[in-house]
C-alpha cells in the first residue's frame, strides 16, 4: 500500500517521455513521406512533360501552403485538440498524395501541393506546441535539437526508395500515402498528455528585420536555396540523365551534408564573430553550386559537391536565426519568430520559381546558377556589414542551436533553456535587454 503513490508518481513522470517519443516517431514518418513525395512529383512531372515553369509553380505552392497553414492551425487546435487536429490533417495530406496520381495535370497538382503544404504546416504546429507543453525548462532545448535532427534525418531517409519504386508508376505514390497515414499510429495508440495551448503571433516584419538586416536577408536567401534544392534537384538529375535511384542518393547526400556540417559551423559561430561563420558557410556553398553549374559535374564528383553544398548552404537558416536571436531580448524571440517564418516562407516559395526560370533559359545547370546568384549578393551584403557594423559583444551572443524550418511554435521551446554556464555577468543598464542598434 505504501508503494502505490510512488508507482503512480513514476507513471506520471514517464508520460511526458512517452508523449515526446510518440510525437517524434510521428514526425519521422511524416517527414519521410512528405519529402519522398516531393522528389517523386518533380520526377513524375518531367516524365509527363510539364514545363520547367509549371514544375516551379507546383513545387512553390507547397511552401506557400506551409506559410498559410501556420495561421490555420491555431483555431483548429483550440477547437478540437491536438490528436483530432493531427489526425484530420494527416488523413487529408494522405489523400492528396494519392490524388496526384489520379489527376495528372499541372493545375490540379498546383492546388494539391498547396493543400498538402497547409496540412503539413498544421501537423507541425500541432507537434511543436505539443512538444512545448510536454517538455520542461530543463530539457526543452535538448528536445528542440532532437526534433530538428529527426526532421533533417527524415527528409533524407526515404529518398533511396526512389530507386526501388519508379515515379513513372503508381507504387511510389502509394508508399508516400502509406507513410503519411502511418504517422497517425504512434500518437493514436500512445497515452499522450497535454491540453491545447497555442496562440498566433502577428509578424512585425520591419521591426524584426531592423533588429538584424543581415539575419533577415540570410533567412530569406536560405529559404530560396532550400526551396529550389528540394524541389528542383530531382528535376535537374532527370534532365541530365541521372538514374532515378541516384537522384534519390543526391537528395540523401543533401540531408547528410546538413547533418554533418551544421554543428561544426554552429560551434565556429559561437567561438568567433557569427557573421564570419555565416560568410564562410555561404561562400563555400556558392562555390560548390558554381562548380556544378560550370563543369556540369557528374558521378562521384557530383556526389561530393552535392554533399558540400548541402553541408554549407543548408545550415544558413540556423546560423542566421542564431544571429537574429543574439539581437533579441529573452522573450522577444517568440514574437520575432512569426516574422522569421514569413521571411523563410517567401524565400522558399520564390526559390523553385526562380530556379525553374533559370533552367528554362540556361538548361539544367541554370538551377545551380539560380542559387549561386542570391548567395553571391548575400555575401556582398555580409562583407559590407562586417566592414561597417561592429560585431555583437560576446555577452550578447547565445549558444548556437539547430532550428527547424517549420513554424513559430517551435521557438517557444527556446524559453528558459539557458545552461548555468551561459548565465554570465552582464553590464547593468538597458543594453542587457538587447542592443539599440542592429549590430548583426
C-alpha positions as CSV (number, residue, x, y, z in Angstrom):
1,X,0.0,0.0,0.0
2,X,2.8,2.4,0.8
3,X,4.4,1.9,-2.7
4,X,1.2,2.8,-4.6
5,X,1.8,6.6,-4.6
6,X,5.3,6.0,-5.7
7,X,4.1,3.9,-8.6
8,X,1.5,6.5,-9.6
9,X,4.2,9.2,-9.5
10,X,6.6,7.2,-11.6
11,X,3.8,6.6,-14.2
12,X,3.1,10.3,-14.4
13,X,6.8,11.1,-14.8
14,X,7.0,8.6,-17.7
15,X,4.0,10.0,-19.5
16,X,5.8,13.1,-20.9
17,X,8.6,10.8,-22.1
18,X,6.1,8.6,-23.8
19,X,4.4,11.6,-25.3
20,X,7.6,13.0,-26.7
21,X,8.7,9.6,-28.1
22,X,5.3,9.2,-29.8
23,X,5.4,12.7,-31.3
24,X,9.0,12.2,-32.7
25,X,8.0,8.9,-34.2
26,X,5.1,10.5,-35.9
27,X,7.3,13.4,-37.1
28,X,9.8,10.9,-38.6
29,X,7.1,9.1,-40.6
30,X,5.5,12.4,-41.7
31,X,8.9,13.8,-42.8
32,X,9.9,10.7,-44.7
33,X,6.6,10.5,-46.6
34,X,6.4,14.2,-47.4
35,X,10.0,14.6,-48.6
36,X,9.8,11.5,-50.7
37,X,6.6,12.7,-52.3
38,X,8.2,16.0,-53.3
39,X,11.0,14.1,-55.1
40,X,8.6,11.7,-56.8
41,X,6.4,14.6,-58.0
42,X,9.4,16.5,-59.5
43,X,10.5,13.4,-61.4
44,X,6.9,12.4,-62.5
45,X,6.3,16.0,-63.7
46,X,9.3,15.6,-66.0
47,X,8.0,12.3,-67.3
48,X,4.7,13.8,-68.1
49,X,6.3,16.6,-70.0
50,X,5.4,19.5,-67.7
51,X,7.3,22.7,-68.5
52,X,10.0,23.9,-66.1
53,X,8.0,26.9,-65.1
54,X,4.9,24.7,-64.3
55,X,7.1,22.5,-62.2
56,X,8.5,25.5,-60.4
57,X,5.0,26.8,-59.6
58,X,3.8,23.4,-58.5
59,X,6.7,22.9,-56.1
60,X,6.4,26.5,-54.9
61,X,2.8,26.1,-53.8
62,X,3.9,23.6,-51.2
63,X,5.9,26.3,-49.4
64,X,3.0,28.8,-49.8
65,X,0.8,26.2,-48.1
66,X,3.3,25.8,-45.3
67,X,3.2,29.5,-44.6
68,X,-0.6,29.7,-44.8
69,X,-1.2,26.7,-42.6
70,X,0.5,28.3,-39.6
71,X,-2.4,30.7,-39.3
72,X,-5.0,28.0,-39.9
73,X,-3.6,25.7,-37.1
74,X,-4.4,27.9,-34.1
75,X,-8.2,28.0,-34.4
76,X,-8.4,24.3,-35.3
77,X,-6.3,23.1,-32.4
78,X,-8.1,25.2,-29.9
79,X,-11.4,23.9,-31.2
80,X,-10.8,20.1,-31.4
81,X,-7.5,19.5,-29.6
82,X,-4.1,18.0,-30.6
83,X,-5.0,14.4,-31.5
84,X,-8.0,15.2,-33.7
85,X,-6.3,18.1,-35.4
86,X,-3.3,15.9,-36.3
87,X,-5.5,13.0,-37.4
88,X,-7.7,15.1,-39.6
89,X,-4.9,16.9,-41.4
90,X,-2.8,13.7,-41.7
91,X,-5.7,12.0,-43.4
92,X,-6.2,15.0,-45.7
93,X,-2.5,15.0,-46.6
94,X,-2.5,11.3,-47.2
95,X,-5.5,11.7,-49.5
96,X,-3.8,14.5,-51.5
97,X,-0.8,12.3,-52.0
98,X,-2.7,9.6,-53.8
99,X,-4.9,12.1,-55.8
100,X,-1.7,13.3,-57.6
101,X,-1.6,10.0,-59.5
102,X,-5.3,10.0,-60.2
103,X,-5.3,13.5,-61.7
104,X,-2.0,14.1,-63.6
105,X,-2.5,17.7,-64.6
106,X,-0.5,20.8,-63.7
107,X,-3.3,23.0,-62.4
108,X,-4.6,20.1,-60.3
109,X,-1.2,19.5,-58.9
110,X,-0.8,23.2,-58.0
111,X,-3.9,23.0,-55.9
112,X,-3.0,19.7,-54.3
113,X,0.5,20.9,-53.4
114,X,-1.0,24.0,-51.8
115,X,-3.4,21.8,-49.7
116,X,-0.6,19.4,-48.9
117,X,1.6,22.2,-47.6
118,X,-1.3,23.5,-45.4
119,X,-1.8,20.1,-44.0
120,X,1.8,19.5,-43.2
121,X,2.0,23.0,-41.6
122,X,-0.9,22.3,-39.3
123,X,0.6,19.0,-38.4
124,X,4.0,20.6,-37.5
125,X,2.3,23.3,-35.4
126,X,0.5,20.5,-33.5
127,X,3.6,18.5,-32.8
128,X,5.7,21.6,-31.9
129,X,3.1,23.1,-29.5
130,X,2.6,19.6,-28.1
131,X,6.3,19.1,-27.5
132,X,6.4,22.5,-25.9
133,X,3.9,21.7,-23.2
134,X,5.3,18.1,-22.8
135,X,8.8,19.5,-22.0
136,X,10.3,21.2,-19.0
137,X,12.6,24.1,-18.5
138,X,15.5,21.6,-18.1
139,X,15.1,19.6,-21.2
140,X,13.3,22.0,-23.6
141,X,16.5,23.0,-25.5
142,X,17.5,19.3,-25.9
143,X,14.1,18.4,-27.3
144,X,14.3,21.3,-29.8
145,X,17.6,19.9,-31.1
146,X,16.4,16.3,-31.1
147,X,13.2,17.4,-33.0
148,X,15.3,19.3,-35.6
149,X,17.6,16.3,-36.1
150,X,14.6,14.0,-36.6
151,X,13.2,16.3,-39.2
152,X,16.5,16.6,-41.1
153,X,17.1,12.9,-41.0
154,X,13.5,12.2,-42.2
155,X,14.0,14.3,-45.3
156,X,16.8,12.1,-46.5
157,X,15.9,8.7,-45.1
158,X,13.2,7.9,-47.6
159,X,15.0,9.2,-50.7
160,X,16.6,5.8,-51.7
161,X,13.1,4.4,-52.2
162,X,13.0,6.4,-55.5
163,X,15.4,3.7,-56.8
164,X,13.1,0.9,-55.8
165,X,9.7,2.4,-56.9
166,X,9.8,4.4,-60.1
167,X,7.8,7.7,-60.1
168,X,6.6,6.6,-63.5
169,X,4.4,4.0,-61.8
170,X,1.7,4.1,-59.0
171,X,3.8,2.4,-56.3
172,X,5.9,5.3,-55.1
173,X,2.8,7.4,-54.6
174,X,1.2,4.5,-52.7
175,X,4.3,4.4,-50.5
176,X,4.1,8.1,-49.6
177,X,0.4,7.8,-48.8
178,X,1.1,4.8,-46.5
179,X,3.9,6.6,-44.7
180,X,1.9,9.7,-44.1
181,X,-1.0,7.5,-42.9
182,X,1.3,5.6,-40.6
183,X,2.4,8.8,-38.8
184,X,-1.1,8.7,-37.1
185,X,-0.4,5.4,-35.3
186,X,2.2,6.5,-32.6
187,X,0.0,9.3,-31.4
188,X,-3.3,7.4,-31.7
189,X,-2.0,4.4,-29.7
190,X,0.1,6.2,-27.1
191,X,-1.0,7.7,-23.7
192,X,-0.2,11.2,-24.8
193,X,-0.7,14.1,-22.4
194,X,-1.2,17.9,-22.6
195,X,-4.1,20.2,-23.3
196,X,-4.2,22.7,-26.2
197,X,-2.2,25.9,-25.5
198,X,-1.5,27.8,-28.7
199,X,-1.6,31.4,-29.8
200,X,-1.0,33.1,-33.2
201,X,1.7,35.7,-33.3
202,X,1.3,38.7,-35.6
203,X,4.5,39.1,-37.6
204,X,6.1,42.6,-37.3
205,X,8.3,42.3,-40.4
206,X,10.1,45.7,-40.4
207,X,10.8,45.6,-36.6
208,X,12.3,42.2,-36.8
209,X,14.3,42.9,-40.0
210,X,15.7,46.1,-38.4
211,X,17.0,44.1,-35.5
212,X,19.5,42.4,-37.8
213,X,19.2,43.1,-41.5
214,X,21.9,40.5,-42.2
215,X,20.0,37.8,-40.4
216,X,16.7,38.8,-42.0
217,X,18.2,38.7,-45.5
218,X,20.0,35.4,-44.7
219,X,16.8,33.7,-43.7
220,X,15.2,34.8,-47.0
221,X,18.2,33.5,-49.0
222,X,18.2,30.3,-47.0
223,X,14.6,29.8,-48.0
224,X,15.4,30.3,-51.7
225,X,18.2,27.8,-51.5
226,X,16.2,25.2,-49.6
227,X,13.1,25.6,-51.7
228,X,15.0,25.3,-55.0
229,X,17.2,22.4,-53.9
230,X,14.5,20.1,-52.5
231,X,12.1,21.0,-55.4
232,X,14.3,21.0,-58.4
233,X,17.4,19.0,-57.9
234,X,15.4,15.8,-58.8
235,X,14.3,17.6,-62.0
236,X,18.0,18.5,-62.7
237,X,19.1,14.9,-62.2
238,X,16.3,13.7,-64.5
239,X,17.3,16.2,-67.3
240,X,21.0,15.3,-67.2
241,X,20.2,11.6,-67.4
242,X,20.9,10.5,-63.8
243,X,19.1,7.2,-63.0
244,X,16.2,7.6,-60.6
245,X,18.0,5.7,-57.8
246,X,21.0,8.0,-58.0
247,X,18.6,11.0,-57.9
248,X,17.4,9.7,-54.5
249,X,21.1,9.4,-53.5
250,X,21.6,13.1,-54.3
251,X,18.8,14.1,-52.1
252,X,20.1,11.9,-49.3
253,X,23.5,13.5,-49.6
254,X,22.0,16.9,-49.1
255,X,20.5,15.8,-45.8
256,X,23.7,14.0,-44.7
257,X,25.8,17.1,-45.5
258,X,23.5,19.2,-43.5
259,X,23.7,16.9,-40.5
260,X,27.5,16.6,-40.8
261,X,28.4,20.2,-41.0
262,X,25.7,22.0,-39.1
263,X,27.2,21.6,-35.6
264,X,30.8,22.4,-36.6
265,X,29.6,25.6,-38.2
266,X,27.5,26.4,-35.2
267,X,30.5,25.8,-32.9
268,X,32.6,28.1,-35.0
269,X,29.9,30.8,-34.9
270,X,29.9,30.6,-31.1
271,X,33.6,31.0,-30.9
272,X,34.1,33.8,-33.5
273,X,32.0,36.6,-34.9
274,X,28.9,34.7,-36.0
275,X,28.8,36.8,-39.2
276,X,32.1,35.3,-40.3
277,X,30.7,31.8,-39.9
278,X,27.7,32.8,-42.0
279,X,30.0,34.3,-44.6
280,X,32.2,31.2,-44.7
281,X,29.2,28.9,-45.0
282,X,27.6,31.0,-47.8
283,X,30.9,31.3,-49.7
284,X,31.6,27.5,-49.7
285,X,28.0,26.7,-50.6
286,X,28.2,29.2,-53.5
287,X,31.5,27.8,-54.8
288,X,30.1,24.3,-54.8
289,X,27.0,25.5,-56.7
290,X,29.1,27.4,-59.3
291,X,31.4,24.4,-59.8
292,X,28.4,22.1,-60.5
293,X,26.9,24.7,-62.9
294,X,30.2,25.5,-64.8
295,X,31.5,21.9,-65.1
296,X,28.2,20.0,-65.2
297,X,29.9,17.6,-62.7
298,X,28.7,14.0,-62.7
299,X,29.4,10.8,-60.9
300,X,31.5,10.8,-57.7
301,X,32.5,14.5,-58.3
302,X,28.8,15.5,-58.3
303,X,28.1,13.5,-55.2
304,X,31.0,15.2,-53.3
305,X,29.9,18.6,-54.5
306,X,26.3,18.0,-53.5
307,X,27.4,16.8,-50.1
308,X,29.5,20.0,-49.6
309,X,26.6,22.2,-51.0
310,X,24.1,20.6,-48.6
311,X,26.6,20.9,-45.7
312,X,27.3,24.6,-46.1
313,X,24.3,26.1,-47.8
314,X,21.5,24.4,-45.8
315,X,22.8,25.4,-42.3
316,X,22.4,29.1,-43.3
317,X,18.9,29.1,-41.8
318,X,20.0,28.1,-38.3
319,X,23.1,30.3,-38.4
320,X,21.0,33.4,-39.4
321,X,18.3,32.6,-36.8
322,X,21.0,32.4,-34.2
323,X,22.4,35.8,-35.3
324,X,18.9,37.2,-35.0
325,X,18.4,35.6,-31.6
326,X,21.6,37.4,-30.4
327,X,19.9,40.7,-31.1
328,X,16.7,39.9,-29.2
329,X,15.7,40.1,-25.6
330,X,14.9,36.9,-23.7
331,X,11.2,36.9,-24.5
332,X,11.4,38.6,-27.9
333,X,12.3,35.5,-29.9
334,X,8.9,34.0,-29.9
335,X,7.3,37.2,-31.2
336,X,10.0,37.7,-33.9
337,X,9.6,34.0,-34.9
338,X,6.4,34.8,-36.9
339,X,8.4,37.3,-39.0
340,X,11.2,34.8,-39.5
341,X,8.7,32.2,-40.7
342,X,7.4,34.8,-43.2
343,X,10.9,35.7,-44.5
344,X,11.7,32.0,-44.9
345,X,8.4,31.2,-46.4
346,X,8.7,33.9,-49.0
347,X,12.2,32.8,-49.9
348,X,11.3,29.1,-50.2
349,X,8.3,29.9,-52.4
350,X,10.4,32.1,-54.6
351,X,13.2,29.6,-54.9
352,X,11.5,27.0,-57.1
353,X,10.0,29.6,-59.4
354,X,13.3,31.5,-59.9
355,X,15.2,28.1,-60.3
356,X,12.8,26.9,-63.0
357,X,13.1,30.1,-65.0
358,X,16.9,29.8,-64.9
359,X,16.6,26.2,-66.1
360,X,14.3,27.2,-69.0
361,X,16.8,29.7,-70.2
362,X,20.2,28.1,-69.3
363,X,19.4,24.4,-69.3
364,X,19.5,22.1,-66.3
365,X,22.7,23.8,-64.8
366,X,20.7,27.0,-64.6
367,X,19.3,25.7,-61.3
368,X,22.7,26.0,-59.6
369,X,23.3,29.4,-61.0
370,X,19.9,30.5,-59.7
371,X,21.1,29.5,-56.2
372,X,24.7,30.9,-56.6
373,X,23.3,34.3,-57.5
374,X,21.4,35.1,-54.3
375,X,24.3,33.7,-52.3
376,X,26.7,35.9,-54.1
377,X,24.5,39.0,-53.4
378,X,24.2,38.0,-49.8
379,X,28.0,37.6,-49.5
380,X,28.5,41.2,-50.7
381,X,25.9,42.4,-48.2
382,X,27.6,40.4,-45.4
383,X,31.0,41.8,-46.3
384,X,29.6,45.4,-46.1
385,X,28.1,44.6,-42.7
386,X,31.3,43.2,-41.4
387,X,33.2,46.2,-42.6
388,X,30.9,49.0,-41.3
389,X,28.9,47.5,-38.4
390,X,30.5,46.4,-35.1
391,X,30.2,42.8,-34.1
392,X,27.8,41.8,-31.3
393,X,29.6,41.8,-27.9
394,X,30.4,38.3,-26.5
395,X,28.0,38.7,-23.6
396,X,25.1,39.1,-26.1
397,X,25.9,36.0,-28.1
398,X,23.9,33.0,-27.2
399,X,24.8,29.4,-27.9
400,X,24.0,28.0,-31.4
401,X,21.1,25.7,-31.8
402,X,19.7,23.8,-34.7
403,X,16.3,25.5,-35.6
404,X,13.6,23.6,-37.5
405,X,12.3,25.3,-40.7
406,X,8.7,24.9,-39.7
407,X,6.5,27.2,-37.6
408,X,7.0,29.9,-35.0
409,X,5.6,27.5,-32.4
410,X,9.0,25.7,-32.3
411,X,10.6,28.9,-30.9
412,X,8.6,28.5,-27.7
413,X,11.0,25.7,-26.9
414,X,13.7,28.3,-26.6
415,X,12.2,29.7,-23.4
416,X,14.4,29.3,-20.3
417,X,16.8,26.8,-21.9
418,X,19.9,28.5,-20.8
419,X,22.6,26.4,-19.2
420,X,24.1,27.6,-15.9
421,X,27.4,28.4,-17.7
422,X,25.5,30.7,-20.0
423,X,24.4,32.9,-17.2
424,X,27.4,35.2,-17.1
425,X,27.6,38.6,-15.6
426,X,26.4,41.3,-17.9
427,X,26.7,45.1,-17.7
428,X,23.9,46.8,-16.0
429,X,21.6,49.1,-18.0
430,X,19.3,48.9,-20.9
431,X,21.9,47.2,-23.1
432,X,21.3,43.9,-21.3
433,X,17.9,43.6,-22.8
434,X,19.2,43.9,-26.4
435,X,21.3,46.4,-28.3
436,X,19.6,49.5,-29.5
437,X,21.4,49.4,-32.9
438,X,21.3,46.4,-35.3
439,X,24.9,45.1,-34.8
440,X,24.4,41.9,-36.7
